[in-house]
Amino acid sequence: MFKAIGRADNGFAARVVAAVRDELAESADPPFRLRHTADGRHVAVTLEPTVQTVHQVLAVFRRIRRIPGLVIMM
């Protein structure tokens, strides 16, 4: 499971989902959930893709880390 929290503007959630899909070379989006803060300024994106190796996990973390608007990643 990966979680990225960032600013809710400029398509942050879509960029996170697309980055994970692209990094894992999948044809469809991985399963994900969105949760917005009460004031709507931030969004938490929780993704549950299937990964096969530790290298894929690290690659996904590296890819998410480069996304503009990221506040925290878990």
Rosetta blueprint (number, residue, H / E / L):
1 M L
2 F E
3 K E
4 A E
5 I E
6 G E
7 R E
8 A L
9 D L
10 N L
11 G L
12 F H
13 A H
14 A H
15 R H
16 V H
17 V H
18 A H
19 A H
20 V H
21 R H
22 D H
23 E H
24 L L
25 A L
26 E L
27 S L
28 A L
29 D L
30 P L
31 P L
32 F E
33 R E
34 L E
35 R E
36 H E
37 T L
38 A L
39 D L
40 G L
41 R L
42 H E
43 V E
44 A E
45 V E
46 T E
47 L E
48 E L
49 P L
50 T L
51 V L
52 Q L
53 T L
54 V H
55 H H
56 Q H
57 V H
58 L H
59 A H
60 V H
61 F H
62 R H
63 R H
64 I H
65 R H
66 R L
67 I L
68 P L
69 G L
70 L E
71 V E
72 I E
73 M E
74 M L
